Amino acid sequence: MEDKGKSYEELVAELEKLVGGIEDPAKSLSDVSKDVKKAMELLAQCREKLRESEEQVKRSLEQ
């Protein structure tokens, strides 16, 4: 995944931009399909970053 080095905030901003484009009625179905696929990848990355952050917090609290 090409966005692996991006921060959570950058991923969310890109996701918000994609959602705005998906809602554009003038956009072709093919483009919407590509954007939905990309959005799903970004969501997975956001979830992973949140999971990693949660683990870090748990480890910090255990010390």
N, CA, C and O atoms as a DFTB+ gen file, in Angstrom:
252 C
 N C O
     1  1       0.838      -1.185       0.000
     2  2       0.000       0.000       0.000
     3  2       0.878       1.241       0.000
     4  3       1.763       1.398       0.842
     5  1       0.627       2.088      -0.927
     6  2       1.495       3.231      -1.118
     7  2       1.399       4.291      -0.035
     8  3       2.311       5.107       0.094
     9  1       0.333       4.307       0.742
    10  2       0.119       5.328       1.754
    11  2       0.638       4.930       3.127
    12  3       0.335       5.601       4.113
    13  1       1.404       3.865       3.214
    14  2       1.829       3.310       4.506
    15  2       2.549       4.334       5.376
    16  3       2.395       4.312       6.597
    17  1       3.330       5.230       4.778
    18  2       4.093       6.190       5.555
    19  2       3.310       7.426       5.975
    20  3       3.843       8.285       6.678
    21  1       2.058       7.526       5.556
    22  2       1.272       8.707       5.887
    23  2       0.748       8.631       7.313
    24  3       0.538       7.553       7.868
    25  1       0.546       9.807       7.885
    26  2      -0.014       9.873       9.237
    27  2      -1.513       9.576       9.190
    28  3      -2.134       9.603       8.127
    29  1      -2.068       9.298      10.347
    30  2      -3.506       9.056      10.458
    31  2      -4.282      10.256       9.909
    32  3      -5.256      10.085       9.177
    33  1      -3.855      11.452      10.258
    34  2      -4.542      12.664       9.832
    35  2      -4.499      12.818       8.311
    36  3      -5.486      13.224       7.697
    37  1      -3.358      12.493       7.710
    38  2      -3.242      12.574       6.251
    39  2      -4.155      11.551       5.575
    40  3      -4.786      11.846       4.560
    41  1      -4.218      10.353       6.142
    42  2      -5.086       9.320       5.588
    43  2      -6.549       9.741       5.672
    44  3      -7.301       9.549       4.717
    45  1      -6.959      10.311       6.796
    46  2      -8.339      10.749       6.968
    47  2      -8.662      11.877       5.983
    48  3      -9.747      11.894       5.400
    49  1      -7.746      12.804       5.794
    50  2      -7.976      13.897       4.849
    51  2      -8.154      13.355       3.431
    52  3      -9.030      13.810       2.695
    53  1      -7.330      12.389       3.054
    54  2      -7.457      11.788       1.728
    55  2      -8.782      11.038       1.606
    56  3      -9.435      11.080       0.564
    57  1      -9.165      10.365       2.659
    58  2     -10.434       9.636       2.684
    59  2     -11.611      10.608       2.526
    60  3     -12.541      10.338       1.766
    61  1     -11.570      11.719       3.231
    62  2     -12.636      12.711       3.123
    63  2     -12.732      13.267       1.704
    64  3     -13.829      13.497       1.195
    65  1     -11.597      13.478       1.078
    66  2     -11.578      13.973      -0.300
    67  2     -12.210      12.938      -1.237
    68  3     -12.993      13.290      -2.119
    69  1     -11.868      11.673      -1.043
    70  2     -12.441      10.618      -1.871
    71  2     -13.954      10.534      -1.699
    72  3     -14.684      10.391      -2.680
    73  1     -14.419      10.621      -0.476
    74  2     -15.854      10.546      -0.211
    75  2     -16.575      11.692      -0.926
    76  3     -17.644      11.493      -1.502
    77  1     -15.997      12.868      -0.886
    78  2     -16.587      14.000      -1.599
    79  2     -16.704      13.726      -3.089
    80  3     -17.698      14.086      -3.720
    81  1     -15.683      13.089      -3.648
    82  2     -15.716      12.750      -5.065
    83  2     -16.715      11.658      -5.390
    84  3     -17.358      11.685      -6.439
    85  1     -16.842      10.703      -4.493
    86  2     -17.787       9.601      -4.696
    87  2     -19.210      10.138      -4.745
    88  3     -20.051       9.609      -5.472
    89  1     -19.478      11.183      -3.978
    90  2     -20.818      11.761      -3.925
    91  2     -21.144      12.624      -5.133
    92  3     -22.284      13.067      -5.272
    93  1     -20.176      12.877      -6.013
    94  2     -20.381      13.694      -7.206
    95  2     -21.199      12.916      -8.234
    96  3     -20.727      11.904      -8.752
    97  1     -22.420      13.371      -8.541
    98  2     -23.264      12.625      -9.473
    99  2     -22.719      12.608     -10.904
   100  3     -23.130      11.769     -11.706
   101  1     -21.815      13.507     -11.230
   102  2     -21.259      13.553     -12.577
   103  2     -20.125      12.538     -12.779
   104  3     -19.676      12.321     -13.905
   105  1     -19.678      11.935     -11.712
   106  2     -18.561      10.991     -11.782
   107  2     -19.021       9.666     -12.380
   108  3     -20.113       9.181     -12.081
   109  1     -18.173       9.088     -13.230
   110  2     -18.530       7.819     -13.866
   111  2     -18.518       6.678     -12.858
   112  3     -17.836       6.746     -11.835
   113  1     -19.265       5.651     -13.150
   114  2     -19.344       4.484     -12.272
   115  2     -17.975       3.838     -12.118
   116  3     -17.629       3.367     -11.034
   117  1     -17.207       3.813     -13.175
   118  2     -15.859       3.241     -13.128
   119  2     -14.976       4.006     -12.159
   120  3     -14.242       3.405     -11.374
   121  1     -15.043       5.328     -12.211
   122  2     -14.238       6.154     -11.302
   123  2     -14.706       6.008      -9.857
   124  3     -13.893       5.958      -8.934
   125  1     -16.017       5.940      -9.670
   126  2     -16.560       5.746      -8.326
   127  2     -16.081       4.407      -7.771
   128  3     -15.701       4.317      -6.604
   129  1     -16.098       3.388      -8.587
   130  2     -15.652       2.064      -8.168
   131  2     -14.192       2.095      -7.724
   132  3     -13.842       1.504      -6.702
   133  1     -13.345       2.773      -8.478
   134  2     -11.927       2.906      -8.121
   135  2     -11.771       3.665      -6.807
   136  3     -10.962       3.298      -5.955
   137  1     -12.553       4.722      -6.660
   138  2     -12.470       5.528      -5.441
   139  2     -12.945       4.749      -4.219
   140  3     -12.375       4.885      -3.136
   141  1     -13.985       3.935      -4.386
   142  2     -14.478       3.127      -3.279
   143  2     -13.411       2.119      -2.856
   144  3     -13.193       1.899      -1.665
   145  1     -12.752       1.512      -3.834
   146  2     -11.678       0.560      -3.523
   147  2     -10.556       1.261      -2.758
   148  3     -10.064       0.737      -1.759
   149  1     -10.157       2.431      -3.220
   150  2      -9.109       3.198      -2.551
   151  2      -9.547       3.599      -1.143
   152  3      -8.751       3.548      -0.205
   153  1     -10.809       3.997      -0.997
   154  2     -11.332       4.384       0.313
   155  2     -11.275       3.201       1.279
   156  3     -10.949       3.373       2.453
   157  1     -11.587       2.018       0.793
   158  2     -11.530       0.831       1.646
   159  2     -10.095       0.558       2.101
   160  3      -9.872       0.162       3.245
   161  1      -9.125       0.767       1.209
   162  2      -7.718       0.599       1.578
   163  2      -7.314       1.623       2.639
   164  3      -6.621       1.293       3.602
   165  1      -7.752       2.863       2.451
   166  2      -7.430       3.911       3.414
   167  2      -8.062       3.622       4.772
   168  3      -7.434       3.832       5.809
   169  1      -9.300       3.141       4.766
   170  2      -9.957       2.780       6.022
   171  2      -9.189       1.687       6.755
   172  3      -9.032       1.740       7.974
   173  1      -8.719       0.708       6.013
   174  2      -7.941      -0.376       6.630
   175  2      -6.669       0.184       7.265
   176  3      -6.280      -0.231       8.357
   177  1      -6.032       1.115       6.588
   178  2      -4.818       1.719       7.131
   179  2      -5.126       2.553       8.370
   180  3      -4.359       2.543       9.333
   181  1      -6.239       3.270       8.349
   182  2      -6.642       4.064       9.517
   183  2      -6.900       3.144      10.704
   184  3      -6.459       3.423      11.819
   185  1      -7.607       2.058      10.464
   186  2      -7.884       1.109      11.550
   187  2      -6.592       0.542      12.123
   188  3      -6.466       0.386      13.338
   189  1      -5.641       0.237      11.263
   190  2      -4.356      -0.314      11.713
   191  2      -3.608       0.712      12.565
   192  3      -3.044       0.370      13.604
   193  1      -3.606       1.956      12.125
   194  2      -2.926       3.001      12.903
   195  2      -3.594       3.184      14.267
   196  3      -2.910       3.368      15.273
   197  1      -4.923       3.135      14.301
   198  2      -5.634       3.246      15.574
   199  2      -5.313       2.055      16.476
   200  3      -5.114       2.226      17.679
   201  1      -5.261       0.861      15.910
   202  2      -4.924      -0.336      16.691
   203  2      -3.524      -0.220      17.269
   204  3      -3.300      -0.541      18.436
   205  1      -2.573       0.242      16.446
   206  2      -1.198       0.415      16.922
   207  2      -1.134       1.440      18.054
   208  3      -0.425       1.242      19.040
   209  1      -1.873       2.523      17.907
   210  2      -1.891       3.553      18.952
   211  2      -2.490       3.007      20.239
   212  3      -1.994       3.289      21.330
   213  1      -3.550       2.229      20.113
   214  2      -4.173       1.641      21.292
   215  2      -3.195       0.710      22.009
   216  3      -3.123       0.711      23.238
   217  1      -2.453      -0.073      21.253
   218  2      -1.464      -0.969      21.861
   219  2      -0.374      -0.180      22.572
   220  3       0.064      -0.568      23.656
   221  1       0.066       0.918      21.977
   222  2       1.091       1.747      22.611
   223  2       0.587       2.326      23.928
   224  3       1.318       2.360      24.918
   225  1      -0.654       2.778      23.938
   226  2      -1.232       3.339      25.155
   227  2      -1.327       2.255      26.225
   228  3      -0.983       2.496      27.381
   229  1      -1.786       1.077      25.854
   230  2      -1.895      -0.025      26.812
   231  2      -0.528      -0.370      27.399
   232  3      -0.399      -0.580      28.605
   233  1       0.494      -0.427      26.540
   234  2       1.845      -0.743      27.025
   235  2       2.343       0.343      27.978
   236  3       2.986       0.051      28.986
   237  1       2.042       1.586      27.648
   238  2       2.466       2.702      28.507
   239  2       1.793       2.641      29.869
   240  3       2.412       2.937      30.891
   241  1       0.534       2.259      29.878
   242  2      -0.209       2.185      31.130
   243  2       0.243       1.000      31.979
   244  3       0.124       1.040      33.204
   245  1       0.745      -0.025      31.361
   246  2       1.207      -1.205      32.084
   247  2       2.556      -0.984      32.762
   248  3       2.915      -1.727      33.676
   249  1       3.284      -0.001      32.339
   250  2       4.614       0.240      32.901
   251  2       4.557       0.925      34.226
   252  3       5.597       1.196      34.826
